[in-house]
Amino acid sequence: MGEAEVIEDESAVAIRNVGSAADSRLEFFLDGIEYTRLVGYVGTVPLVHGYVAAVVRRRTDRSFSTWSAIEEEVLAFPHNLLPPDRLLEIGLPERGLVDSEVESSDAHPIRLAEAGRTAVKRHRSRIERKLARRWSDAGPHDGWLLVDGRLAIEPQLLESGRAIGLVKSHRTQFLGGEAMAAVLGMGGGQRSSVFRPLRPEIGEVYSWYLRLRAAAGHDIYWALARIEGRAHPETVAAADEISRWLLAETAPLALPDARWHVLLYPIRDCEQFLRARMPTLDLT
């Protein structure tokens, strides 16, 4: 459970109809992926191979092109249990050896492998931040950037005023009681009041819930997204308009992905682009 300060509607959460889908000003789309595979052991220390990548795709005249991308392969393991020098001696690049940072007392091989996968995920977050910073440095942009996930991956995005984040996971619930019940009961094309999440890891953002499609007959979280924008009065004023852009992005459908109800087609395009470039390893 998280906490939030309601910004709109005098501290009482309201549900609003945002209107019909409108021509979207979203031009850039940022997403990343990671792939992990346990490739072997040195003694009882597991080596986790990871492929991490992030891309900003740009849409022009309904066609997508790659604005910028970063791809890296890494090998994650605890450096305090396995000195990197042993792997440098056989020719592995130093920049690709990622420390999974575990306590020496926590040396169970299964736990070490889990820590390796977590380290790869952290590395993915780092390259997404690097790519977000690259986009911000190239600004100002006329078109907006949509980030798949939290907007606060890079502080410069918060300052640009031309970026929003779309969060599909709802493990953290920022509204409680009747307010969240009202959100979970929203129909397609409805949004909540804008609020400010009160969690340091979220960053200084304004946020609102948006139901992208009618959810009758589905799970209460079906097609529900949480939108993030910079903490500024302009975000409150633009919340309906931004929501209408996102409604427009629900077509075409992101099929056959099982997340199609909340996965926007341009973000699926990013994922498809990156997966097509993943290395193929035959370690049998």
LOTOR-309001 format. One line per 5 residues: number of its first residue (from 1); for each residue x, y, z of N, C-alpha, C. Coordinates in Angstrom, 3 decimals, m for minus. Atoms other than C-alpha are relative to their C-alpha. Example, Ala and Ser with C-alpha at 12.3 -4.5 7.8 and 13.67 -1.06 7.14 Angstrom:
1 = 0.890:m1.190:0.000:12.300:m4.500:7.800:0.900:1.200:0.000; m0.820:m1.190:m0.060:13.670:m1.060:7.140:m0.770:1.090:0.730
This chain:
1 = 0.838:m1.190:0.000:0.000:0.000:0.000:0.879:1.248:0.000; m0.701:m1.264:0.025:1.251:3.438:m0.916:m0.923:1.110:0.488; 0.798:m1.160:m0.394:0.061:6.904:0.020:0.020:1.012:m1.132; 0.084:m0.999:1.060:m0.998:9.781:m2.180:m0.693:1.243:0.518; 0.674:m1.272:m0.249:m1.995:13.418:m2.025:m0.833:0.334:m1.237
6 = 0.878:m0.303:1.128:m4.993:14.194:m4.211:0.215:1.451:m0.423; m0.294:m1.335:0.516:m4.240:17.199:m6.430:m1.254:0.642:m0.583; 1.238:m0.491:0.601:m7.542:17.544:m8.291:m1.175:m0.160:0.968; 1.297:0.224:m0.643:m11.055:17.870:m6.926:0.025:0.161:1.512; 0.020:m0.390:m1.412:m10.230:19.330:m3.516:0.109:m1.200:0.934
11 = m0.382:1.108:m0.876:m8.744:16.195:m1.958:m0.965:m1.175:m0.022; 0.919:1.135:0.120:m11.687:13.934:m2.887:0.138:m0.598:m1.389; m0.203:0.649:1.291:m11.026:11.402:m5.619:m1.324:m0.086:m0.752; 1.180:0.064:0.866:m13.500:11.696:m8.491:0.343:m0.834:m1.232; m0.160:0.747:1.245:m14.037:9.640:m11.635:m0.517:0.866:m1.138
16 = 0.339:m0.898:1.100:m14.099:11.534:m14.939:m0.045:m0.764:m1.312; m0.011:0.462:1.381:m15.020:10.712:m18.513:0.954:0.892:m0.785; m1.016:m0.812:0.678:m12.090:11.816:m20.674:m0.434:0.404:m1.408; 0.437:m0.316:1.347:m14.028:11.940:m23.944:0.519:m1.013:m1.000; m0.375:0.936:1.066:m13.436:10.216:m27.261:1.484:0.083:m0.312
21 = m1.398:0.038:0.409:m10.021:9.163:m28.506:0.299:1.136:m0.966; m0.398:m1.137:0.834:m8.143:12.052:m30.127:1.351:m0.277:m0.633; m1.288:0.170:0.672:m5.202:12.348:m32.494:1.127:0.104:1.013; m1.049:0.081:m1.006:m2.176:11.362:m30.467:1.207:0.844:m0.390; m1.252:m0.727:0.205:0.853:13.629:m30.069:1.200:m0.808:0.475
26 = m1.109:0.877:m0.385:2.931:10.670:m28.871:0.774:m0.383:m1.252; m0.846:0.232:1.180:5.815:10.413:m31.316:1.137:m0.968:0.289; m1.118:0.845:m0.394:8.548:8.588:m29.383:m0.472:m1.001:1.060; 0.413:1.062:m0.911:8.251:5.316:m27.440:1.246:m0.722:0.509; m1.190:0.594:m0.631:10.787:3.897:m24.966:m0.398:m1.260:0.759
31 = 0.215:1.245:m0.724:10.896:0.315:m23.750:1.307:m0.781:0.013; m1.188:0.841:m0.105:13.479:m2.253:m22.716:m0.380:m1.431:0.309; 0.224:1.406:m0.319:13.819:m6.004:m22.294:1.258:m0.547:0.652; m1.170:0.745:m0.450:16.080:m8.422:m20.475:m0.259:m1.486:m0.179; 0.065:1.450:0.152:16.811:m12.086:m21.047:1.119:m0.585:0.838
36 = m1.026:0.620:m0.828:18.654:m14.308:m18.592:0.017:m1.497:m0.215; m0.165:1.448:0.135:20.040:m17.816:m18.769:1.173:m0.437:0.852; m1.076:0.583:m0.800:22.076:m19.856:m16.318:0.884:m0.810:m0.925; m0.867:0.636:1.003:25.086:m20.881:m18.381:1.054:m0.930:0.600; m0.980:0.911:m0.589:27.252:m22.743:m15.879:0.393:0.429:1.395
41 = m0.480:m0.259:m1.357:29.107:m22.764:m12.591:1.520:0.023:0.002; m1.407:0.123:m0.378:32.586:m22.079:m11.306:m0.029:m0.476:1.443; 0.252:0.603:m1.295:32.589:m24.418:m8.369:m1.501:m0.042:0.225; 1.447:m0.073:m0.262:29.179:m23.749:m6.832:m0.561:1.391:m0.292; 0.446:m1.360:0.317:28.968:m20.134:m8.038:m0.606:0.020:m1.396
46 = 0.643:m0.009:1.320:26.418:m19.790:m10.879:0.380:1.236:m0.808; m0.235:m1.095:0.940:27.111:m17.645:m13.931:m1.295:0.226:m0.780; 1.255:m0.329:0.669:24.021:m15.877:m15.286:0.304:0.918:m1.178; m0.174:m0.818:1.200:24.236:m14.646:m18.859:m1.252:0.851:m0.185; 1.128:m0.890:0.217:22.066:m11.644:m19.588:0.144:0.797:m1.281
51 = 0.079:m0.923:1.133:21.022:m9.755:m22.697:m0.968:1.098:0.411; 0.846:m1.140:m0.357:19.671:m6.291:m21.946:0.006:0.986:m1.162; 0.094:m0.924:1.129:18.437:m3.797:m24.491:m1.133:0.986:0.257; 1.044:m1.022:m0.071:16.411:m0.616:m24.719:m0.004:0.759:m1.319; 0.124:m0.699:1.274:15.120:1.348:m27.668:m0.993:1.141:0.138
56 = 0.995:m1.044:0.247:13.390:4.592:m28.516:m0.380:m0.109:m1.465; 0.518:0.070:1.367:11.238:4.077:m31.574:m0.790:1.278:m0.286; 0.659:m1.244:0.406:9.885:7.047:m33.486:m1.046:m0.303:m1.062; 1.071:0.210:0.971:6.596:7.114:m35.369:m0.132:1.234:m0.880; 0.151:m1.066:0.984:6.410:9.203:m38.529:m0.903:m0.512:m1.114
61 = 0.940:0.426:1.051:3.472:8.958:m40.952:m0.396:m1.463:0.169; 0.507:1.329:m0.343:2.256:5.775:m39.194:1.028:m1.110:m0.201; m1.076:0.986:0.116:5.618:4.045:m39.702:0.993:0.210:1.130; m0.935:m0.067:m1.116:8.139:3.230:m36.982:1.436:m0.151:m0.498; m1.437:0.121:0.260:11.896:3.719:m37.122:0.719:0.089:1.336
66 = m0.780:m0.010:m1.238:14.650:3.392:m34.541:0.680:1.341:0.166; m0.649:m1.268:m0.298:15.616:6.727:m33.043:1.348:m0.250:0.666; m1.256:0.365:m0.651:18.261:5.207:m30.748:m0.227:m1.295:0.770; 0.106:1.271:m0.716:18.986:1.847:m29.134:1.323:m0.317:0.689; m1.179:0.482:m0.729:21.402:0.296:m26.642:m0.193:m1.488:0.242
71 = 0.044:1.440:m0.231:22.181:m3.431:m26.483:1.299:m0.429:0.680; m1.194:0.491:m0.695:24.559:m5.192:m24.110:m0.220:m1.435:0.451; m0.007:1.333:m0.595:25.433:m8.723:m23.070:0.883:0.042:1.236; m0.737:m0.027:m1.257:26.583:m9.276:m19.498:0.039:m1.405:0.593; m0.097:1.228:m0.780:27.646:m12.080:m17.196:m0.051:0.420:1.465
76 = 0.218:m0.431:m1.373:26.332:m11.668:m13.640:0.398:m1.110:0.972; m0.425:0.931:m1.044:27.915:m13.332:m10.600:0.522:0.827:1.166; m0.495:m0.757:m1.161:29.022:m12.324:m7.065:1.523:0.115:m0.032; m1.442:m0.206:0.137:32.477:m10.789:m7.366:0.755:m0.313:1.288; m0.691:0.317:m1.245:33.235:m11.366:m3.684:0.209:m1.503:0.175
81 = m0.167:1.453:m0.064:32.825:m15.128:m4.177:0.796:m0.541:m1.179; m0.743:0.404:1.194:34.354:m15.333:m7.640:0.690:1.243:m0.560; m0.702:m1.195:0.482:37.041:m12.710:m8.412:m0.080:0.118:m1.522; 0.118:m0.177:1.448:36.489:m11.242:m11.902:1.279:m0.306:m0.755; m1.276:0.258:0.684:40.204:m11.690:m12.670:0.021:m1.368:m0.642
86 = m0.019:1.355:0.550:39.593:m15.384:m13.267:m0.674:m0.052:m1.361; 0.699:m0.022:1.279:37.199:m14.563:m16.107:0.655:0.961:m0.985; m0.746:m0.893:0.884:39.252:m11.674:m17.456:1.160:m0.730:m0.653; m1.141:0.750:0.528:42.132:m14.120:m17.927:m0.359:m0.821:m1.228; 0.387:0.805:1.167:40.106:m16.109:m20.451:m0.590:0.874:m1.107
91 = 0.341:m0.906:1.082:39.277:m13.002:m22.476:m1.361:0.649:0.060; 1.297:m0.669:m0.097:35.865:m11.855:m21.234:0.206:1.491:0.278; m0.180:m1.451:m0.182:35.444:m8.045:m21.371:m0.410:0.433:1.399; 0.267:m0.434:m1.364:35.554:m6.283:m18.011:m1.344:0.695:0.122; 1.254:m0.752:m0.098:32.574:m4.033:m18.783:m1.217:m0.917:m0.018
96 = 1.127:0.924:0.055:30.406:m7.124:m19.287:m0.153:m0.868:1.228; 0.054:0.820:m1.206:31.070:m8.634:m15.847:m0.716:0.785:1.088; 0.865:m0.739:m0.918:28.255:m7.492:m13.543:0.006:m0.682:1.360; m0.029:0.519:m1.370:28.470:m7.896:m9.777:m1.423:m0.158:0.527; 1.339:0.229:m0.553:25.351:m9.497:m8.274:m0.087:0.352:1.476
101 = m0.041:m0.641:m1.319:26.414:m8.130:m4.860:m0.801:m0.771:1.057; 0.630:0.786:m1.065:25.521:m10.831:m2.336:0.931:m0.052:1.206; m0.794:0.202:m1.203:26.664:m11.412:1.218:0.726:m1.340:m0.095; m0.779:1.233:0.066:29.396:m14.031:1.560:m0.688:m1.147:0.717; 0.688:1.040:m0.769:27.218:m15.899:4.040:m1.212:m0.562:m0.742
106 = 1.192:0.418:0.741:24.380:m16.197:1.497:0.427:m0.676:m1.297; m0.668:0.620:1.146:26.100:m18.674:m0.816:m0.750:m1.194:m0.559; 0.782:1.085:0.585:23.282:m21.077:m1.668:m0.066:0.213:m1.512; m0.044:m0.196:1.460:23.612:m21.664:m5.444:m1.312:0.521:m0.591; 1.275:m0.480:0.548:19.882:m21.115:m6.059:m0.186:1.478:0.313
111 = 0.096:m1.409:m0.371:19.920:m17.822:m4.149:0.971:0.844:m0.831; m0.989:m0.737:0.799:23.069:m16.780:m6.029:m0.499:0.194:m1.432; 0.542:m0.127:1.357:21.360:m17.481:m9.362:m1.106:1.049:m0.035; 1.050:m1.021:m0.072:18.356:m15.387:m8.299:0.606:1.398:0.070; m0.669:m1.300:m0.098:20.707:m12.552:m7.349:0.590:0.404:m1.344
116 = m0.532:m0.298:1.324:22.312:m12.823:m10.779:m1.074:0.535:m0.937; 1.100:m0.474:0.856:18.975:m12.433:m12.524:m0.437:1.411:0.414; 0.352:m1.340:m0.482:18.163:m9.431:m10.327:1.019:1.031:m0.459; m1.052:m0.907:0.454:21.520:m7.868:m11.243:m0.175:0.349:m1.475; 0.255:m0.264:1.417:20.677:m8.227:m14.943:m1.154:0.981:m0.143
121 = 1.141:m0.918:0.051:17.336:m6.501:m14.330:0.432:1.427:0.362; m0.509:m1.330:m0.365:19.138:m3.620:m12.582:0.793:0.604:m1.147; m0.802:m0.501:1.120:21.492:m3.339:m15.546:m0.916:0.491:m1.125; 0.971:m0.470:0.987:18.506:m3.079:m17.864:m0.516:1.379:0.377; 0.486:m1.309:m0.446:17.209:m0.181:m15.762:1.036:1.082:m0.267
126 = m1.054:m0.999:0.239:20.571:1.564:m16.103:0.042:0.427:m1.460; m0.079:m0.398:1.408:20.563:1.436:m19.890:m1.279:0.711:m0.434; 1.209:m0.765:0.300:16.937:2.600:m20.005:0.168:1.451:0.444; m0.257:m1.376:m0.461:17.961:5.622:m17.921:0.952:0.713:m0.951; m0.971:m0.597:0.924:20.906:6.227:m20.243:m0.681:0.426:m1.293
131 = 0.699:m0.324:1.239:18.634:6.145:m23.279:m0.978:1.154:0.208; 0.908:m1.106:m0.311:16.077:8.427:m21.612:0.762:1.320:0.077; m0.830:m1.199:m0.089:18.870:10.899:m20.849:0.429:0.458:m1.394; m0.390:m0.331:1.374:19.979:10.741:m24.482:m1.137:0.713:m0.714; 1.153:m0.650:0.633:16.457:11.625:m25.625:m0.187:1.404:0.560
136 = 0.174:m1.314:m0.622:16.222:14.484:m23.140:1.062:0.979:m0.484; m1.096:m0.876:0.435:19.612:15.878:m24.151:m0.178:0.471:m1.438; 0.204:m0.360:1.406:18.523:15.932:m27.802:m1.156:0.966:m0.197; 1.183:m0.856:0.087:15.471:18.083:m27.016:0.355:1.458:m0.189; 1.417:0.316:m0.220:13.398:20.106:m27.013:m0.660:m0.667:m1.208
141 = 0.721:0.735:1.034:11.025:17.849:m28.957:m1.421:0.542:m0.123; 1.408:m0.371:0.199:7.694:18.775:m30.501:m0.914:m1.156:0.408; 0.790:1.173:m0.359:6.341:15.239:m30.164:0.327:m0.472:1.404; m0.155:0.491:m1.363:5.901:13.528:m26.804:0.617:m1.397:0.014; m0.580:1.325:m0.229:7.679:10.466:m25.414:m0.893:m0.779:0.961
146 = 0.698:0.906:m0.908:5.790:7.537:m23.891:0.996:m1.041:0.495; m0.873:0.986:m0.629:7.819:5.430:m21.455:m0.855:m1.153:0.491; 0.695:1.166:m0.532:6.663:1.893:m20.769:0.488:m0.242:1.421; m0.408:0.108:m1.392:6.809:2.023:m16.981:0.073:1.377:0.647; m0.066:m1.234:m0.777:7.689:4.710:m14.468:0.761:1.094:m0.742
151 = m0.627:m1.142:0.665:8.581:8.154:m15.758:1.289:0.401:0.696; m1.138:m0.490:m0.778:11.104:8.812:m12.983:1.249:m0.859:m0.162; m1.246:0.721:0.254:13.687:6.430:m14.465:1.146:0.985:m0.253; m1.017:m1.007:0.282:15.516:9.635:m15.413:m0.570:1.369:0.353; 0.527:m1.312:m0.418:15.053:13.036:m13.698:m0.196:0.979:m1.139
156 = 0.141:m0.945:1.104:15.556:14.885:m16.976:m1.335:m0.164:m0.723; 1.303:0.193:0.624:12.363:13.322:m18.302:m1.060:0.806:0.727; 0.970:m0.746:m0.789:10.462:14.942:m15.462:0.052:1.489:m0.328; m0.174:m1.416:0.290:11.852:18.320:m16.487:m0.424:0.366:m1.415; 0.234:m0.303:1.408:11.114:17.994:m20.196:m1.411:0.528:m0.267
161 = 1.375:m0.404:0.263:7.342:18.449:m19.948:m0.575:m0.614:m1.254; 0.453:0.649:1.224:7.026:16.238:m23.030:0.117:m1.513:0.119; m0.127:1.442:m0.209:7.120:12.753:m21.496:m1.030:m0.458:1.013; 0.909:0.630:m0.946:4.636:10.473:m19.761:0.397:m1.461:0.148; m0.252:1.415:m0.247:4.920:7.018:m18.238:m1.313:m0.750:0.114
166 = 1.175:0.850:m0.100:2.416:4.190:m18.492:0.385:m1.236:0.796; m0.326:1.093:m0.916:2.558:1.733:m15.575:m1.118:m1.031:m0.069; 1.007:1.049:0.176:0.794:m1.594:m16.169:m0.136:m0.876:1.242; 0.031:0.824:m1.202:1.605:m3.232:m12.812:m0.671:0.768:1.139; 0.725:m0.646:m1.089:m0.533:m2.545:m9.751:0.317:m0.644:1.345
171 = m0.398:0.580:m1.283:1.425:m4.188:m6.942:m0.088:1.033:1.118; 0.156:m1.074:m0.976:1.464:m0.822:m5.195:m1.310:0.722:m0.274; 1.302:m0.659:0.116:m1.982:0.666:m4.567:0.071:1.322:0.745; m0.198:m1.326:m0.587:m1.892:4.420:m3.971:m1.256:0.585:0.605; 1.253:m0.477:m0.559:m5.554:5.010:m3.230:m0.619:m1.125:0.815
176 = 0.578:1.017:m0.849:m7.515:3.203:m0.565:m1.491:0.150:0.150; 1.394:m0.065:m0.356:m11.016:2.406:0.564:m0.925:0.266:m1.173; 1.004:m0.291:1.016:m13.869:3.893:m1.433:0.623:0.569:m1.270; m0.639:m0.597:1.175:m11.512:5.804:m3.738:0.514:m1.077:m0.941; m0.526:1.049:0.863:m9.781:2.656:m5.004:m1.120:m0.885:m0.524
181 = 1.151:0.751:0.486:m13.088:0.821:m5.220:m0.629:0.699:m1.202; 0.539:m0.757:1.130:m14.316:3.602:m7.507:0.898:m0.139:m1.223; m0.940:0.161:1.111:m11.168:3.317:m9.629:m0.173:m1.371:m0.644; 0.115:1.357:0.536:m11.531:m0.456:m9.990:m1.343:m0.236:m0.670; 1.295:0.099:0.653:m15.129:0.066:m11.037:m0.141:0.893:m1.215
186 = 0.086:m0.922:1.134:m14.298:2.552:m13.796:m0.322:m0.741:m1.293; 0.250:0.514:1.334:m15.576:1.985:m17.307:1.076:0.450:m0.973; m0.961:m0.399:1.017:m13.599:2.307:m20.505:m0.060:1.488:m0.269; m0.037:m1.430:0.270:m12.450:5.870:m21.159:m0.234:0.864:1.212; 0.119:m0.784:m1.216:m12.697:6.955:m17.545:1.336:0.050:0.723
191 = m1.231:m0.159:m0.769:m9.926:8.244:m15.303:m0.317:0.500:1.399; 0.136:m0.537:m1.353:m9.398:9.131:m11.676:0.501:1.437:0.043; m0.642:m1.284:m0.254:m8.465:12.487:m10.247:1.512:m0.165:m0.026; m1.460:m0.003:m0.042:m4.804:13.407:m10.513:0.444:0.033:1.465; m0.538:0.031:m1.358:m2.800:12.593:m7.374:1.530:m0.035:m0.053
196 = m1.465:0.041:m0.107:0.809:12.782:m6.180:0.399:m1.177:0.881; m0.455:1.131:m0.818:2.305:9.439:m5.056:1.043:0.461:1.012; m0.916:m0.400:m1.068:4.151:9.816:m1.763:0.952:m1.144:0.302; m1.037:1.018:m0.186:6.972:7.325:m2.262:1.257:0.499:m0.686; m1.228:m0.548:0.593:10.598:8.395:m2.846:0.409:m0.689:m1.292
201 = m0.456:0.717:1.195:11.268:5.658:m5.420:m0.855:0.309:m1.221; 0.851:m0.375:1.121:8.362:6.883:m7.557:0.487:1.299:m0.634; m0.439:m1.288:0.509:9.895:10.329:m7.890:m1.109:1.034:0.149; 0.958:m1.107:m0.131:8.164:13.697:m7.913:m0.836:0.068:m1.273; 0.858:0.067:1.178:5.354:12.976:m10.367:m1.451:0.234:0.417
206 = 1.444:0.045:m0.146:1.635:13.514:m10.791:m0.486:m1.251:m0.731; 0.444:1.274:0.549:m0.371:10.403:m11.582:m1.517:m0.076:0.001; 1.427:0.308:m0.020:m3.852:9.138:m12.410:m0.216:m1.381:m0.608; 0.385:1.289:0.567:m5.559:5.848:m13.202:m0.888:0.229:m1.212; 0.771:m0.107:1.235:m7.029:5.331:m16.674:m0.417:m1.398:m0.441
211 = 0.482:1.271:0.550:m9.214:2.490:m17.938:0.023:0.114:m1.523; m0.203:m0.112:1.439:m8.148:1.912:m21.525:m1.128:m0.627:m0.816; 1.075:0.694:0.706:m11.016:m0.415:m22.467:m1.077:m0.392:1.018; 1.064:0.470:m0.877:m14.358:m1.503:m21.060:0.391:m1.358:0.576; m0.501:1.195:m0.686:m13.655:m4.221:m18.488:m1.097:m0.963:0.410
216 = 1.103:0.876:m0.403:m17.084:m5.856:m18.140:0.330:m1.460:m0.326; m0.271:1.420:0.205:m16.660:m9.607:m17.667:1.446:m0.399:0.183; m1.423:0.277:m0.156:m12.930:m9.319:m16.952:0.433:0.266:1.444; m0.598:m0.291:m1.298:m10.629:m9.025:m13.934:m0.089:1.498:0.296; 0.157:m1.410:m0.371:m10.906:m5.757:m11.995:1.178:0.860:m0.449
221 = m1.155:m0.770:0.459:m7.399:m4.737:m13.160:0.132:m0.021:m1.528; m0.092:0.141:1.450:m8.090:m5.542:m16.822:m0.045:1.367:m0.664; m0.075:m1.260:0.770:m7.071:m2.665:m19.128:0.152:1.232:0.877; m0.210:m1.136:m0.899:m6.245:m0.489:m16.118:1.476:0.393:m0.014; m1.367:m0.520:0.006:m3.123:1.686:m16.360:0.090:1.170:0.970
226 = m0.262:m1.200:m0.813:m1.557:4.266:m14.094:0.945:0.888:m0.803; m0.752:m0.927:0.829:m0.247:7.314:m15.928:0.810:0.935:0.887; m0.853:m0.930:m0.729:2.651:9.472:m14.720:0.415:1.151:m0.906; m0.503:m1.192:0.675:3.546:13.018:m15.753:0.768:0.838:1.004; m0.772:m0.823:m0.919:5.720:15.734:m14.298:m0.935:0.686:1.004
231 = 0.793:m0.640:m1.056:4.512:17.340:m11.072:m0.118:1.493:m0.295; 0.158:m1.386:0.455:3.228:20.576:m12.602:m1.482:0.230:m0.298; 1.408:m0.274:0.303:m0.176:22.285:m12.963:m0.380:m0.296:m1.450; 0.307:0.296:1.399:0.081:21.813:m16.747:m0.396:m1.458:m0.193; 0.361:1.413:0.097:m0.117:18.062:m16.209:m1.457:m0.213:0.384
236 = 1.412:0.102:m0.414:m3.424:18.416:m14.363:m0.904:0.501:m1.115; 0.819:m0.595:1.053:m4.790:20.641:m17.108:m0.056:m0.887:m1.241; m0.085:0.812:1.219:m3.688:18.175:m19.813:m0.404:m1.449:0.217; 0.254:1.413:m0.302:m4.750:14.932:m18.082:m1.061:m0.604:m0.912; 1.033:0.531:0.891:m7.924:14.515:m20.156:0.538:m0.166:m1.413
241 = m0.533:0.064:1.365:m6.132:15.297:m23.413:0.999:m1.145:m0.147; m0.969:1.094:0.047:m3.253:12.920:m22.657:m0.717:m1.346:0.040; 0.772:1.250:m0.073:m5.771:10.243:m21.726:m0.645:m0.327:m1.337; 0.599:0.241:1.319:m7.491:10.695:m25.090:1.039:m0.484:m1.000; m1.078:0.518:0.850:m4.126:10.192:m26.828:0.196:m1.494:0.245
246 = m0.236:1.402:m0.345:m3.690:6.923:m24.968:m1.150:m0.882:m0.472; 1.124:0.765:0.544:m7.181:5.784:m25.920:0.186:m0.227:m1.499; m0.245:0.153:1.432:m6.224:6.410:m29.544:1.056:m1.066:m0.275; m1.083:0.971:0.187:m3.153:4.202:m29.069:m0.454:m1.443:0.260; 0.469:1.371:m0.224:m5.327:1.187:m28.164:m0.314:m0.726:m1.304
251 = 0.179:0.617:1.309:m5.768:0.525:m31.898:1.190:0.366:m0.880; 0.440:1.391:0.099:m4.484:m1.459:m33.630:0.308:m0.799:1.266; m0.201:0.850:m1.163:m4.609:m4.270:m31.074:1.398:m0.595:m0.007; m1.355:0.558:m0.138:m1.288:m5.576:m29.752:m0.044:m1.518:0.073; 0.089:1.457:0.055:m2.253:m9.149:m30.547:1.177:m0.563:m0.786
256 = 0.633:0.982:m0.885:m1.271:m11.946:m30.152:0.495:0.049:1.449; m0.502:m0.077:m1.365:0.365:m10.743:m26.922:m1.156:m0.104:0.998; 1.050:0.211:m0.994:m1.635:m11.859:m23.881:m0.324:1.270:0.775; 0.219:m1.260:m0.710:m1.266:m8.348:m22.423:m0.645:1.058:m0.887; 0.464:m0.948:1.009:m2.971:m6.753:m25.422:m0.957:1.043:0.550
261 = 1.002:m0.923:m0.526:m5.674:m5.127:m23.292:0.627:1.234:0.636; m0.670:m1.139:m0.631:m3.109:m2.857:m21.591:1.320:0.334:m0.683; m1.249:m0.221:0.738:m0.096:m3.166:m23.931:m0.317:0.776:m1.276; 0.269:m0.812:1.183:m0.193:m0.362:m26.485:0.846:m0.480:m1.176; m0.668:0.530:1.186:0.769:m1.264:m30.040:1.410:0.562:m0.203
266 = m1.372:m0.499:0.180:3.787:1.106:m30.235:1.003:m0.607:0.979; m0.894:0.645:m0.952:5.245:m0.466:m27.078:0.266:m1.438:m0.436; m0.235:1.345:0.543:4.736:m3.923:m28.573:0.985:0.050:m1.157; m0.952:m0.157:1.093:6.596:m2.666:m31.629:1.432:0.090:0.545; m1.326:m0.075:m0.625:9.543:m1.757:m29.362:0.470:m1.384:0.430
271 = m0.365:1.325:m0.490:9.503:m5.210:m27.788:0.333:m0.939:m1.151; m0.253:0.864:1.152:9.295:m6.987:m31.142:1.332:0.330:m0.648; m1.275:m0.423:0.574:12.211:m4.951:m32.473:1.164:m0.554:0.814; m1.095:0.439:m0.848:14.389:m5.819:m29.484:0.130:m1.522:0.031; m0.062:1.461:m0.041:13.465:m9.507:m29.352:0.583:m0.576:m1.283
276 = m0.545:0.476:1.268:14.342:m9.872:m33.024:1.521:0.099:m0.036; m1.448:m0.202:m0.020:17.892:m8.758:m32.178:0.691:m0.786:1.106; m0.608:0.768:m1.082:18.417:m11.068:m29.201:0.961:m1.048:m0.543; m0.938:1.039:0.449:21.452:m13.359:m29.527:m0.594:m1.381:0.215; 0.412:1.382:m0.130:20.783:m17.041:m30.055:1.176:m0.806:0.504
281 = m1.080:0.777:m0.592:22.875:m19.245:m27.796:m0.342:m1.479:m0.042; 0.155:1.444:m0.027:23.300:m22.976:m28.315:1.055:m0.554:0.939; m0.955:0.452:m1.024:24.879:m24.259:m25.132:m0.176:m1.470:0.325; 0.217:1.425:m0.252:23.768:m27.875:m25.434:1.246:m0.801:m0.360
